[in-house]
Amino acid sequence: MSIIAEAKQEKPLNKWVITGSYYFSFLILGCTQAVIGTTLTGLQTQTAVSMDMISLIFPLRSIGYMAGALLGGRLFDRFRGNLVFLSALVLLALGVAAMPFTSLFALLCAVVLLIGLAEGVIDVGGNTLLVWLHGSKVGPFLNGLHLSWGIGGLIIPQIVALSINHSATYAPSYLVIALISLPLMLILIRLGNPKSPEAHSEVQGKNVSWLVMLVIVVFFGFHVGAESSFGNWITTYTLKYFNLTATPQIAYNMASLFWFAFTLGRVLAIPFATRVKPSVILWVDLIGSLAGAVILLVFPGNLSAAWIGTALVGLFIASLFPMTIAFAERKMVISAKVTSMFFIGSTSGAMFFPWFIGQFFEKSSPQIMVYTISGCIIGAIIMYILLEFLTRKKSI
């Protein structure tokens, strides 16, 4: 019997409509998180700042995200989940709609903080509410949730390219994200709210190891740092490192390849999640991600190798996030507060590593992106070895 009981509901709920709503919200979240990296050079021009200055939006966004994760951890445990979710979605839509029209760098930073805050609440809420809704059967649903996020990241580079080709500006791509949020808001108003599972004697008899919790949090930080760095910097890296300013479509296609492979990885993870232990899938993901990074390291300046390495990193890094949550679900009760702790770790990685790349991108070489991502993956492997050691008698 799983330590997470099936959630009791305040009234009969249509699980499929609720699940679909959370999936659509994560598609919007994926679009939002990918569009900033895809339009980074445009935002730099829009605000007339240097590359190391514009890269500050990554840690600022993550600070907002961290605050949102902490806030969400409290709000979802205390208030109606879908009302909190709806409020965050409204903030996200407003921030995204304002972003392409903000020319002052300080104001852009404030908008990014707002977007990060909303993203943190939505991310914690979607994962937590889905666990509450599906209980012990949540594994494949989590992969589906994060698949939706990947689809959002997949389609945005091409939407940005179409926007620029037809209107000479990327502003329409931001407005599209804001507009598609409207029907979801109307749906969320009418939905019932999944409830937190009640404490059971089996749950209360299990002590949560805070050392294990800490290692999981750091593990999240490394692999989400790698994922966020690749997703946010791959377009700019391809443009600058391969000198493709005259043919930027290749860079957009490289970003689309990463998100396509990412999406495919999450599609493939859904059937495997019902048959294979999370610990096994995590090992495969880590080794495959490292293989892709090694190709980028060993063949610098080779565009063909870049395509292969990008595809491998995207394919294998994709299911690390949902499978880490599924891994943790076998060890502890996933309350909103616990989920928020996981997201603090992931946000720290997403905050620091993309910012770190930006500080050296122009001063040294764009290849700093590859070095940083490789280091993140190696750090994640070390943390996972430690995690396996700490839980080796727990059959996780």
N, C-alpha and C positions, 0 to 999 in steps of 0.2 A: 504493500500500500504506500502510495506517495505521501510525503510529509505535507504536501499541499492538497487540502481537501477541495472538492468542487465548491465553487462560490455559491452561497445562498443569495437569491435575488430578491429585491424589494417587490417585484411583480414579475409575471411571465415575460421573458425577453426573447426577441428574435435574435439568436446568436449570430446568424449569418449576416443580417443587416448591420448589427453592431460591429462585427468583425470587418465587414466590407467598408464601413465608415472609417475605422481605424487604418485600414489598408490605404484608403484614398488620402487620408491625412498624411500618411508617411510618404506617399508619392509626392505630395506637395512639399513635404519636408525635404525630400531628396532633391527636388527641383531647386529649392531655396539654397540648400547647402552647396549645390554644384554651380549655380549661376554666378556666385561671387568669384570663385576661382576662374571660371571660364571667361569672365569679363574683367579680370584683374588689371590688365594693361589699359583697358578703357577707363576704368575707375581711376587709375593713376593719372591719365590725361585729363579726365573730368575735374579732378581736384588739384591738378598741377603740382604734384609732389613727387619725390623720388621713390624708387622701388622699395627701399628699406623702410620708408615712411608708410607707404600704402600697405605694406605687409603687417603693420600694426593692427589692421582691422581683424587679423586672425586671433591674436590674443584677446583683443577687446570683445570680439564676438564670443570667445570661449569664456571670458569672465561673466558676460551676460548669461551664457548657457549654464555655467556653474551655479549662478544665483537662481536661475530658473529651475535647475535640478533640485537644489536645496528647498526652494519654495514649493515646488511640486510634490516633493516628498512629504511635506506637511499637509498641503491642501488636499491631495487625493486621499489621505487617510482620514480627513475630517469633514470634507464636503462632498456633494454630489459630483462624481467624477466627470460626467459629460459636460456639466456647467463650467467646471474649471477648464476642461479641454477646449470648449467653445470660446471662452474668454481669451485663451492663449492664441487660438487661431485668428481671432479678430486682430490682436496685436501684431501677429506675424504678417497678415495681409496688408495692414497699414504701413508697416515698416518696409516691406518689399516694394510697395507701390511708390513710396517716397524716394527710394534709394537712387534711381537713375537721374533724378532731378535735383540732387543735392550736390552743389559745387564746392561748398565750404568743407574743408577736411574735418574740422572740429564737429560740424553738424553731421557729417557722414559717420563719424565715430559714434555719435549719440544714437543714430539710427541703427547702426550695427549692434550696439549694446541692446537695444530694444528687440531686434530680431533674435539675438542670442538668447535673451530671456524667454521669449516665446518658444523658441526651439527646445530649450531645456525642459520647460513644462510639458510640451507636447511629447517629447521623447520619453520622459519618465512616465507620463500618463499612458501613452500607447502601450508600452511594454507591461506596465503594472496592471492596467485594466484588462489586457488580453490574458495575462496569467490568472487573474481573478475570474475571468469569464470561462476559461477552458480548463483550469485546474491542471490535473496530472497529464492531460492530453495536449498540453500547450506547445510541445516541441515543434511540430511541423507548422503550427500557426505562427509561431515566432519567426520561423524562416520565411513564411509568406509575408509577414509584416515587413521584414527587412528587404525582401525581394521588391516590394512596392517602393521602398526608399531607393533601391538601385535602379528601378525603371525611371524614376524621376531624374536621377543623375544621368541616365543614358540618353534621355530625349532632349535635355536642356542644351548641350553643345550645338545640336543641329537647329534647335529653335533660335538660339543666339545667332547662328550663321545665317539663317533665313531672315531674321530681323535686320541684320546688318546689310545683307545683300539687297533687301527690298526697301529699306527706309534709311540706310546709312547710319543707324543708331541701334543700340541694344536695348533701349528703353521698352519697346513692345514686349520683349521676352519677360521683363519684370512684371509688366502689367498683366500678362497672361496668367502668371502664377497667382497674383492677387485675385483676379476675376474667377478662376476656377475654384477658389476657396468658398465663394458665396453659396453654391448649392449645398456644400457639405455643412455649412453653418445652419442652414434651414433643416437639414436632416437631424443634426445633433440635438436641436431643440426638442425634438419629439421622441428621442430615444430614452429607454430606461437606463439605469446605472448599475453596472456590475458592482458587487459588494466584496469587501475584503473577507477572506476565509476566516472563520472563527478559530480560536486557539483550541487544539485538541491535546489530549494527554500525550499522544505520541510525539507531537510537536514540542510540547513543554518539556518532555524528557530528554530532548536533544540539546546539548550546549553548543552554541555557535562559537567556533574558534575565531577569535579576532585576528590571530596571526594568518589564518587561512583567508579571512576577509581582506586583510591588508595586501596579501600576495595577489589575490584576484583583482583588487583595485589597481595595483601597479601593472599587472598583466594587461588589463584594459587600457591603461595609459600608453603602453608601448605599441600594442597592435592597432589601436584606434589612431595613435599618432602617425603610424605608417600609412594607414588608410587615408586619413585626412590630408597628410602631406602630399600623397600621390594625387588624390582627387583635386586638390586645390592648385597644385603647381604643374601638373603635367602639360597643360596647354602652354603656359609661359615657358616652361622648360624646353618644349619642342620648338617653339618659335625662336628662342634665343640660342639654344645650344646648336641647333642645326641650321641657323640663319635662314629661317623660312618666312621672314617678314613680308616678302613679296608674294608668298603663296600660303597665307594663314589657314586656308581650308585643310591643309595637311595636319596642322596642329589641332584643329577642331576634330578632325577624324581620329587622331590619336586619343584625344579625350573620350570620344564616343566609343572607341575600342575598349578602353579601360572600363567604362561603365557598362558596355555590352557584356564583357567577360565577367564583370562584377555581378550583373543581373543573372547571367547564365549560371554562375557559381551558386547563387541563392536558389535558383530553380532546381538545380541538381541536388542541393542539400535537403530539399523538402522530403523526397522519398527516403533518402539515407537516414534522416533524423528519426524515422519510425522504425528503423531496423538496426542501426549501428549506434553504439554508445557515443555520447558526446566527446569523451576522452579520445577515442580513436579518430573521430572527424577532426578534432583540434590538432592532433599530430599531423595528419595529412595536410591540413590547411597551412600550418607553420612551415613544413618542409617545402611545399609547393611555392609558397610566397617567397621563401629564401632563394629557391632556384631561379625565380624570375628576377629578383634583385641581383643575383650573381651574374646573370647574363648581361644586365645593364652595366655592371661593374667591369666585367671582363672584356666587353666589346664597346668601349666608349666611342662615340662619334659614328657608330654604324647604325643607320636608320632601320635597316632590316632587323637587326638584333633588338632595337628599341621596340619595334612592333611585337616581337615575340615575348620580350621581357615584360612589356606592359600587359599583354594578354594573360600571362601566367600570374603576375601579381594580382590583377583584377579577379581572375578566376578563383584563386585559392584564398585570398584575403577576405572574400565576400562573406563567408559564413562564420568567421571567427567571432563576430559580435553576438549573433543570436545563439550560437552553440556555447559560448561562455556563459550566457544566462541560463541555458538549459543545463549546463554542467553544474552551475551554482544551485539550481532548483532542486537538484538531488541531494543537496547538502543542508539547505536552510529554507526557512519560510521567506518567500519573496514578498515582503511588505513594500509599500511605497517608499518608506525610509531606507530600506535595504537597497532598493533599486536606485534611489538617489545617490547612495554611496558609490555604487558602481559607476554611475554617470559622472560623479566627481572625478574618478580616476580617468575615465575616457575623455572627459573635457580637458583635464590637465594635459594629457598627451596631445589632443587636438589644438590646444592653446599654444603650447611651447614649441613643438617641433616645426609647424609651418612658419611660425615667427622666426625661429632659429635659421631656417633656410633663407628667409628674406633678408636677414642681416648680412649674409655672405654671398647672396646670389650674384650681385653685380661686382662686389669687391674681390671675389676669388673666381668662381666659375659656376655656371648652372649645374655642374655635376655634383655640387654640394647636396642637391636634392637626392641623388642616388645614394650618396654616402650616408645621409641621415636616415633614409628609409631602411637601408641595410642594417644600420645600427639598431633601429627600432625593432626590427624583426628578430635580430639576435638577442636583444634584451627580452623580448617576449618569450623566446624559446627558453632562456635561462629561468625566467619566472615560472614557466609551465613545468619545467623539470622540478623546480622547488615545490610547486603545487602538487605534483604527482607524488613526491616524497612525503609531503605532509598528510596526504589523504590516501596513501597506498593501502591502508587497512579499512577504508570506508567504501570500497567497491563503487567508486564514482566513475 
